[in-house]
Amino acid sequence: MTIISERAQLEQLLAVYEQGSFSAAARALDCQVASVSRAVAQLEARLGVDLFARTTRKVIPTEEGHRFVQQIRPALLQIAEAEAELRSLSAEPAGKLRVDAASPFILHQLVPLMAEFRARYPRIQLELVSGEALIDLLEQRTDLAIRIGGLTDSNLHARLLGRSPLHLVASPDYLAQLGKPTSIEELNRHRLIGFADIPKLNLWHFSAGALSITPVIAASSGETVLQLCLQGHGIALLSRFMVHKALAEGALVEVLPGSLQSPHPREQVQAVYYRNTAVSSRISAFLDHIGPRLSL
C-alpha cells in the first residue's frame, strides 16, 4: 500500500473539507480520487477517529473532523508561507498568487495592469477571482483580497491603496428624458439604481444627511449597476474607479456634484491578508506593482 506523507494527508484532508467531496478535492489538487481517499483513510487510521461521515452522495465532516481542520489550517498556511519566503531570498517571486476582488475592480483596475505584471513576474501563477461577497481568505485559500470600504476583521493586515470618491451619475439620455435633479429631495422623484442583498449600499450619504433609497432596479454586482446606468435606467452611486472613463468620455454625467459626504469609509480601497502570515515576495510584488498604477 502506498504510504502518503503526513503533510500530504493533511493537505488532502483540507481539500476534501473545503471542496465537499473526494472527487472535487482531487480536481482541485490535480491528482487521482483514489489518492485522496487513501490519504484520508490513512490519516483516520492513525488518529483513530472518523473525520468524515460518508454517504453515497456527500462527504460530511464529523464534529472531530471540523475541529481538527480548524486547528491544522493556520499551521499548514504558515508552513507554506515560510517555505515561499525562504525560496524568495535567493530567487525571483514565484508560485501561485490567488487574488479576490469585486468584479468591477478586477475589470476596471486590475485587468489593464496584468500584461506588464506578467511580463515582469513570469514565474508568478496569478489567479484573479471575482465575487461580490466578502470571503474567508483561509477557507478559500486566497492570498490577498482587495476590499472597498471599511474593514471589520481585526485579524487582517491591511495596506491602504488609496481612496476612490463616490459619484452620483446618470446617462445623458436619462437626464434628457427626466431632467437633472437640483436637490437631494428631487432624487425621490427619479429612478434610482441600487444593490440587491447589500442594504448598506442603498444608504447614500450626503453632507446634509443620509438618504435611504428604494431602487427601481437592483443588482448584486456593481458592474451590473454601472451597465444599467449607462443604458439609461436611472441614477446610481458608484466609485470613481468605475466611472472616471465614462465621465471623461461623456457617457455618464455627474449629478449633484459636491453634495456627497467625503471623506467616507466607503471610499477606502485596501489590500488585506491574514495577520498570522508573512507577506511573501509574490504578494509584495503584486501590491508594489499595482499600487502606483491604480486609477482610483
C-alpha positions as CSV (number, residue, x, y, z in Angstrom):
1,M,0.0,0.0,0.0
2,T,1.3,3.5,-0.9
3,I,2.1,5.5,2.3
4,I,1.3,9.2,1.9
5,S,3.3,11.7,3.9
6,E,1.7,13.2,6.9
7,R,1.7,16.7,5.4
8,A,0.2,15.4,2.2
9,Q,-2.5,13.7,4.2
10,L,-3.4,16.9,6.0
11,E,-3.4,18.9,2.7
12,Q,-5.7,16.4,1.1
13,L,-8.0,16.3,4.1
14,L,-8.3,20.1,4.0
15,A,-9.1,19.9,0.3
16,V,-11.9,17.4,0.9
17,Y,-13.3,19.5,3.8
18,E,-13.3,22.7,1.6
19,Q,-14.5,21.1,-1.6
20,G,-17.1,18.9,-0.1
21,S,-16.2,15.6,-1.9
22,F,-13.3,13.4,-2.7
23,S,-13.7,14.0,-6.5
24,A,-13.8,17.8,-6.2
25,A,-10.8,17.7,-3.9
26,A,-8.9,15.5,-6.5
27,R,-9.7,18.0,-9.2
28,A,-8.5,21.0,-7.1
29,L,-5.3,19.2,-6.3
30,D,-4.9,17.7,-9.8
31,C,-4.5,14.1,-8.5
32,Q,-6.4,10.8,-8.5
33,V,-9.5,10.4,-6.4
34,A,-8.1,7.2,-5.1
35,S,-5.1,9.0,-3.8
36,V,-7.2,11.5,-1.9
37,S,-9.4,8.7,-0.4
38,R,-6.4,6.7,0.6
39,A,-4.8,9.8,2.3
40,V,-7.9,10.5,4.4
41,A,-8.3,6.8,5.3
42,Q,-4.6,6.6,6.4
43,L,-5.0,9.8,8.5
44,E,-8.2,8.5,10.1
45,A,-6.5,5.2,10.9
46,R,-3.5,7.0,12.5
47,L,-5.7,9.3,14.6
48,G,-8.2,6.5,15.5
49,V,-11.2,8.7,14.7
50,D,-13.6,9.2,11.7
51,L,-13.1,12.7,10.3
52,F,-15.9,12.4,7.7
53,A,-19.3,10.8,7.6
54,R,-19.6,9.3,4.1
55,T,-22.9,8.7,2.2
56,T,-23.5,7.8,-1.4
57,R,-23.9,11.5,-2.3
58,K,-22.0,13.5,0.3
59,V,-18.9,13.7,2.5
60,I,-19.9,15.5,5.7
61,P,-17.3,16.4,8.3
62,T,-17.8,14.9,11.8
63,E,-17.5,17.2,14.8
64,E,-14.0,15.8,15.3
65,G,-13.2,16.4,11.7
66,H,-14.4,20.0,11.8
67,R,-12.4,20.8,15.0
68,F,-9.3,19.2,13.6
69,V,-9.5,21.2,10.3
70,Q,-9.8,24.5,12.2
71,Q,-6.6,23.7,14.1
72,I,-4.5,22.5,11.2
73,R,-5.5,25.0,8.6
74,P,-3.5,28.0,10.0
75,A,-0.5,25.8,10.6
76,L,-0.4,24.5,7.0
77,L,-0.8,28.0,5.7
78,Q,2.1,29.2,7.9
79,I,4.3,26.4,6.7
80,A,3.6,27.2,3.0
81,E,4.2,30.9,3.6
82,A,7.5,30.1,5.4
83,E,8.7,28.0,2.5
84,A,7.7,30.6,0.0
85,E,9.6,33.3,1.9
86,L,12.7,31.2,2.2
87,R,12.6,30.5,-1.6
88,S,12.2,34.2,-2.3
89,L,15.5,35.0,-0.6
90,S,17.5,33.7,-3.5
91,A,15.1,33.7,-6.3
92,E,12.6,36.0,-8.1
93,P,9.0,35.9,-6.9
94,A,7.3,32.6,-7.9
95,G,4.3,30.4,-7.1
96,K,0.6,30.8,-7.1
97,L,-1.0,34.1,-6.2
98,R,-4.8,34.0,-5.7
99,V,-6.4,37.5,-5.5
100,D,-10.0,38.1,-4.7
101,A,-11.8,41.4,-5.6
102,A,-15.2,42.6,-6.6
103,S,-15.7,42.2,-10.4
104,P,-15.8,45.9,-11.2
105,F,-12.4,46.4,-9.5
106,I,-10.9,43.4,-11.4
107,L,-12.3,44.6,-14.8
108,H,-11.6,48.3,-14.5
109,Q,-8.4,48.3,-12.4
110,L,-6.5,45.0,-12.4
111,V,-7.0,43.6,-15.9
112,P,-5.4,46.7,-17.6
113,L,-2.3,46.2,-15.4
114,M,-1.8,42.5,-15.8
115,A,0.2,42.4,-19.1
116,E,3.0,44.4,-17.6
117,F,2.8,42.5,-14.3
118,R,3.0,39.1,-16.0
119,A,5.9,40.3,-18.2
120,R,7.8,41.5,-15.1
121,Y,7.0,38.4,-12.9
122,P,6.6,35.4,-15.3
123,R,7.0,32.8,-12.5
124,I,4.0,34.0,-10.6
125,Q,0.9,32.0,-11.4
126,L,-1.8,34.5,-11.0
127,E,-5.5,33.7,-10.2
128,L,-8.0,36.6,-10.2
129,V,-11.2,35.6,-8.5
130,S,-14.2,38.0,-8.8
131,G,-17.1,38.0,-6.4
132,E,-19.3,40.5,-4.6
133,A,-19.4,38.9,-1.2
134,L,-16.6,39.1,1.4
135,I,-14.8,35.7,1.7
136,D,-12.8,34.0,4.4
137,L,-9.3,34.1,3.0
138,L,-8.2,30.9,4.8
139,E,-11.3,28.9,3.7
140,Q,-11.0,29.9,0.1
141,R,-7.2,29.5,0.0
142,T,-6.8,33.1,-1.0
143,D,-3.6,35.0,-0.6
144,L,-4.9,38.5,-0.9
145,A,-8.2,40.4,-1.2
146,I,-8.9,43.9,-2.4
147,R,-11.8,45.4,-0.4
148,I,-13.7,48.6,-0.9
149,G,-14.8,50.3,2.3
150,G,-14.0,50.0,6.0
151,L,-12.7,46.7,7.5
152,T,-14.3,44.8,10.4
153,D,-11.9,41.8,10.7
154,S,-9.2,42.6,13.2
155,N,-7.2,39.6,12.2
156,L,-6.4,41.1,8.8
157,H,-3.3,43.1,7.8
158,A,-4.3,45.9,5.5
159,R,-2.5,48.2,3.1
160,L,-4.4,51.3,2.1
161,L,-4.1,51.5,-1.7
162,G,-5.9,54.8,-1.9
163,R,-9.4,56.4,-1.8
164,S,-11.9,56.3,-4.6
165,P,-14.5,59.1,-4.1
166,L,-18.2,58.3,-4.9
167,H,-20.1,59.9,-7.7
168,L,-23.8,60.2,-8.4
169,V,-24.1,59.5,-12.1
170,A,-26.7,59.1,-14.9
171,S,-26.6,58.8,-18.7
172,P,-27.2,61.9,-20.9
173,D,-30.3,60.2,-22.4
174,Y,-31.8,59.6,-19.0
175,L,-31.3,63.2,-17.9
176,A,-32.6,64.5,-21.2
177,Q,-35.8,62.5,-20.6
178,L,-36.4,63.1,-16.9
179,G,-34.3,66.2,-16.2
180,K,-31.3,66.8,-13.9
181,P,-32.2,66.9,-10.2
182,T,-31.1,70.1,-8.5
183,S,-31.5,69.0,-4.9
184,I,-31.4,65.8,-2.8
185,E,-35.1,66.0,-2.3
186,E,-35.7,65.7,-6.0
187,L,-33.9,62.4,-6.1
188,N,-37.1,60.8,-4.7
189,R,-38.9,61.6,-7.9
190,H,-36.2,59.9,-10.1
191,R,-35.4,56.3,-11.0
192,L,-32.6,55.2,-8.7
193,I,-30.5,52.1,-9.3
194,G,-29.2,50.2,-6.2
195,F,-27.8,47.0,-4.9
196,A,-29.5,43.7,-4.0
197,D,-28.6,41.9,-0.9
198,I,-26.4,44.7,0.5
199,P,-28.7,47.2,2.2
200,K,-26.0,49.5,3.4
201,L,-25.0,50.3,-0.2
202,N,-28.5,51.7,-0.7
203,L,-27.9,54.3,2.1
204,W,-26.5,57.3,0.3
205,H,-24.5,59.7,2.5
206,F,-24.7,63.4,1.7
207,S,-23.1,66.3,3.6
208,A,-26.6,67.3,4.6
209,G,-27.6,63.8,5.8
210,A,-28.3,60.3,4.6
211,L,-30.9,59.2,2.1
212,S,-32.2,55.6,2.1
213,I,-33.2,54.8,-1.4
214,T,-35.7,52.3,-2.8
215,P,-34.2,51.1,-6.1
216,V,-36.4,50.9,-9.1
217,I,-34.0,48.1,-10.1
218,A,-31.3,46.4,-8.0
219,A,-28.3,44.2,-8.9
220,S,-25.9,42.2,-6.9
221,S,-22.9,43.4,-8.9
222,G,-21.5,46.9,-9.1
223,E,-20.6,46.2,-12.8
224,T,-24.3,45.4,-13.5
225,V,-25.3,48.7,-11.8
226,L,-22.9,50.5,-14.0
227,Q,-24.2,49.0,-17.2
228,L,-27.8,49.7,-16.2
229,C,-26.8,53.3,-15.6
230,L,-25.0,53.5,-18.9
231,Q,-28.1,52.2,-20.6
232,G,-30.3,55.0,-19.2
233,H,-32.2,53.1,-16.5
234,G,-31.6,55.7,-13.8
235,I,-29.2,57.4,-11.3
236,A,-26.6,55.4,-9.5
237,L,-24.0,55.9,-6.8
238,L,-20.7,54.4,-7.8
239,S,-17.0,54.7,-7.1
240,R,-14.8,56.8,-9.3
241,F,-12.6,53.9,-10.2
242,M,-15.6,52.5,-12.1
243,V,-16.9,55.7,-13.8
244,H,-14.0,58.0,-14.4
245,K,-13.6,57.0,-18.1
246,A,-17.3,57.2,-18.7
247,L,-17.4,60.7,-17.2
248,A,-14.5,61.8,-19.2
249,E,-16.0,60.4,-22.4
250,G,-19.4,61.9,-21.7
251,A,-21.1,58.5,-21.5
252,L,-22.1,59.5,-17.9
253,V,-22.9,62.8,-16.3
254,E,-22.3,63.7,-12.7
255,V,-25.5,64.5,-10.7
256,L,-25.4,66.9,-7.7
257,P,-21.6,67.3,-7.7
258,G,-20.1,68.2,-4.4
259,S,-23.1,67.1,-2.4
260,L,-21.8,63.7,-1.2
261,Q,-20.1,63.2,2.2
262,S,-16.4,63.0,1.8
263,P,-14.2,61.5,3.2
264,H,-16.4,58.4,3.8
265,P,-15.3,54.9,4.8
266,R,-16.8,53.5,1.5
267,E,-14.1,55.5,-0.4
268,Q,-11.3,53.3,1.1
269,V,-9.6,50.8,-1.2
270,Q,-7.5,48.3,0.8
271,A,-5.5,45.2,0.2
272,V,-5.9,42.6,3.0
273,Y,-4.2,39.4,4.1
274,Y,-4.1,37.4,7.3
275,R,-2.1,38.8,10.2
276,N,-0.6,35.4,11.1
277,T,1.2,35.0,7.8
278,A,4.3,36.6,6.5
279,V,4.0,38.7,3.4
280,S,5.5,36.6,0.7
281,S,7.5,38.1,-2.1
282,R,4.7,37.4,-4.6
283,I,2.2,39.4,-2.6
284,S,4.6,42.2,-2.1
285,A,5.5,42.2,-5.8
286,F,1.8,42.4,-6.7
287,L,1.0,45.2,-4.4
288,D,4.1,47.2,-5.3
289,H,3.2,46.8,-9.0
290,I,-0.5,47.8,-8.8
291,G,-0.3,50.4,-6.1
292,P,1.1,53.4,-8.1
293,R,-0.7,52.4,-11.3
294,L,-4.3,52.3,-10.0
295,S,-6.8,54.9,-11.3
296,L,-8.9,55.5,-8.2
